[in-house]
Amino acid sequence: MHMEGSRPNRPELRRMLYTTFPKEISTVVDIQFMGKGCYHLEFTDPLSVDRLLKIKHTSLQGGWISFYKWTHNVVADDILQHKEA
């Protein structure tokens, strides 16, 4: 995911996401900061991922978040380039 307007640490991001997406975020097992406002979220439930990918973009506590499907070896610049396309 990419977040504009804020750069929360992992626990803060988890709390922020949980307030809006409790069912989906309850299946997150890891969050890694990738740089430039990008985070990698690892889920135990593929259905949670599918639900968030369908949302694509939404506001989150004063920021704007976008969800993208992760691919092997992706870096923050890849996400930002995709976002601008």
N, C-alpha and C positions, 0 to 999 in steps of 0.2 A: 504494500500500500504506500501511497504518497500522501503526506500531510503538509498543507500550506497554512501559514499563520501561526504556527507553534512548533516547538521541537521538544516534546515531552520525553522524559526518560521511560524506560520499559514499564515500571510499575504504574507511573502516571498514565501512560498510554493505555495500559490494560484497564485501569479504572474508568478512563474516559470512554473507551469502546464498550465496556460492560454496561454502562448506563444507557446506551443506545441500542446495543445488540447483545443482550444478556445470554440468549440461547446460543448464538454463534460463538461468542467469546468464551463461554464456559468450556469450549472444546479446544481452546488454544493451549498448546503445551510449551511454546517458546516464542519469544519476540526478539529479533535481532535488529539493531540499528545499522543501516547500510550507508548512511551519509546522505546529505542534501535533502533531508526530510523524508527519506524512504525507509521503510521498515519491512522486514520479512517476518510474516506470521506463520507459524507451523500449527496445523490443526490435527486432531485425531479423527474428526468426522468430515468426510468429503462433502456431505450435504451442507454443512456450515459454510464451506468455501463457495459452493455453488450459489447459495443465497446471497452472500456478500458480493460476489462477482456480478450478479444480476442487478444489484443496487448501483454499481459503478461509481457514482459520485454523490456526496451528501455533506452537509455541514455537521460539524462536531465541536460543540463548546467553543465557539468563536473561531474555529479553523475550518478548513475545507479538506476533505479526504477523498481519495480516489483509490479504488481497488483494482489490482491487476493480477493476472495469473502469473505465477512465478515459473520461470524456466531455468534449466541448469546453467550455471555460470552467469546469470544476469547480474548486472551492477546498477548502481543508482543512475548513472548517465543513460543507460538503456531505457529505464523507466521514464525519465524526464524527456527523452527524445520521443518516446511513444506518446507521452502526454501532449506534446506540442503538435503532433501529427493530426 
